[in-house]
Amino acid sequence: MSHRGSIFKRQRPPWVAAVLVAAALSACGGDEGGERLTREELIARADAICAEASAELDALGEPESGPELAGLADEAAAIAESQLERLRDLRPPVEDEGDYAAMLDLTERQIEATRGIAAAAAEGDAEAAQARIAEVQELDGEADDLASAYGFQVCGAG
């Protein structure tokens, strides 16, 4: 997931970029069914899923108030969760399962933090919302490093 210089470099609120990374990193899973993919196949399939989710997230727009932030953060988390589910169906190469597990963990933590942004914004607690945004940004940095090392081109590009 080559994060540097791709879809996340556009001007977006920081929580949107974090959700995109979270969703993109969900390519780190794989259930027990289906074919095991090569690294190249995984990257190609995941990048296609990430491009779709990115377009959905871009369409959300930017919030102009706390209540709008709450609603958009909830919508962004729902998009990320849907993308995560689709990407979990991809089975990574056996030798990459550990890396995928680490990426999945970051993904789930980012989605949870995004839900926290929504909750704080809904309560009118700007300080808590900012703290959750900072948390998402920190997780985003970790995700960037893992994804970049793996080789994704769209997923997690930031």
C-alpha positions in Angstrom: 0.0 0.0 0.0 2.1 2.8 -1.2 0.7 5.5 1.0 2.9 8.4 0.0 1.5 10.5 -2.8 -1.7 8.9 -3.9 -5.4 9.2 -3.1 -4.9 10.6 0.4 -2.8 13.5 -0.5 -5.8 15.5 -1.7 -7.1 18.1 0.6 -9.5 16.3 3.0 -10.4 16.6 6.6 -7.9 14.5 8.6 -10.6 12.1 9.7 -11.5 11.2 6.1 -7.9 10.4 5.3 -7.7 8.2 8.4 -10.9 6.3 7.5 -9.6 5.7 4.0 -6.4 4.3 5.3 -8.2 2.2 7.8 -10.4 0.8 5.1 -7.5 0.3 2.8 -5.6 -1.6 5.4 -8.4 -4.0 5.8 -6.8 -5.9 2.9 -4.8 -7.4 5.6 -7.2 -10.2 6.3 -8.5 -13.3 4.7 -11.0 -15.9 5.7 -10.5 -19.6 5.5 -12.4 -20.0 2.2 -11.5 -19.0 -1.3 -8.2 -19.1 -3.1 -4.9 -17.9 -1.6 -3.6 -15.0 -3.7 -0.2 -14.0 -4.7 1.0 -10.6 -3.4 0.5 -9.1 -6.9 -3.1 -10.5 -7.1 -3.9 -9.2 -3.6 -2.6 -5.8 -4.4 -4.6 -5.6 -7.6 -7.8 -6.8 -6.1 -7.5 -4.7 -2.9 -6.6 -1.6 -4.8 -9.8 -1.9 -6.9 -11.9 -2.2 -3.8 -10.1 0.7 -2.2 -10.6 2.9 -5.3 -14.4 2.3 -5.0 -14.4 3.2 -1.3 -12.3 6.2 -1.9 -14.9 7.5 -4.4 -17.7 7.0 -1.9 -15.7 8.8 0.8 -14.9 11.7 -1.5 -18.6 12.1 -2.2 -19.3 12.7 1.5 -18.0 16.3 1.4 -16.7 18.3 4.4 -18.6 19.0 7.6 -19.4 22.6 8.5 -20.6 21.9 12.0 -20.3 19.4 14.9 -23.6 17.6 13.9 -22.5 17.4 10.3 -19.1 16.0 11.4 -20.9 13.4 13.5 -23.0 12.3 10.6 -20.2 12.2 8.1 -17.9 10.4 10.5 -20.5 7.7 11.0 -21.0 7.4 7.2 -17.3 7.2 6.7 -16.9 4.5 9.3 -19.8 2.5 7.7 -18.0 2.8 4.3 -14.8 1.6 5.9 -16.5 -1.3 7.6 -18.1 -2.4 4.4 -14.7 -2.2 2.6 -13.0 -4.0 5.4 -15.5 -6.9 5.1 -14.9 -7.1 1.3 -11.2 -7.0 1.7 -11.2 -9.7 4.4 -12.5 -12.1 1.8 -9.1 -11.8 0.0 -6.7 -14.4 1.2 -3.1 -13.1 1.4 -0.1 -15.3 0.7 0.8 -17.5 3.7 4.1 -15.7 4.3 2.2 -12.3 4.6 -0.4 -13.3 7.1 1.4 -11.7 10.1 1.7 -8.4 8.2 -2.0 -8.6 7.3 -3.0 -9.3 10.9 -1.1 -6.1 12.0 -2.8 -4.1 9.3 -6.2 -5.4 10.2 -5.6 -4.4 13.8 -4.8 -0.9 12.8 -7.8 -0.8 10.5 -10.2 -1.8 13.3 -8.6 0.7 15.7 -9.0 3.5 13.1 -12.7 2.6 12.5 -13.3 2.6 16.2 -11.6 6.0 16.6 -13.7 7.4 13.7 -16.8 6.2 15.5 -15.4 8.1 18.6 -15.1 11.2 16.5 -18.8 10.9 15.6 -19.8 10.3 19.2 -17.8 13.3 20.5 -19.1 15.6 17.7 -22.7 14.5 18.4 -22.2 15.4 22.0 -20.7 18.8 21.1 -17.4 17.8 22.7 -14.9 19.5 20.4 -12.0 18.6 22.6 -12.8 14.9 22.6 -13.4 15.0 18.9 -10.0 16.6 18.3 -8.4 13.9 20.6 -9.9 11.2 18.5 -8.8 12.9 15.3 -5.3 13.0 16.6 -5.6 9.3 17.5 -6.7 8.5 14.0 -3.8 10.5 12.5 -1.3 8.6 14.7 -2.7 5.3 13.5 -2.7 6.6 10.0 1.1 7.1 10.2 1.6 3.5 11.4 -0.7 2.3 8.7 1.2 4.3 6.0 4.5 2.6 7.0 3.0 -1.0 6.8 1.1 -0.4 3.7 4.0 1.3 1.9 6.3 -1.6 2.8 3.8 -4.1 1.4 3.5 -2.4 -2.0 -0.1 -1.2 -2.4 -0.7 1.6 -4.9 -4.2 2.8 -4.0 -5.1 1.2 -0.7 -3.8 3.4 2.1 -2.1 5.8 -0.3 -1.6 8.9 1.8 
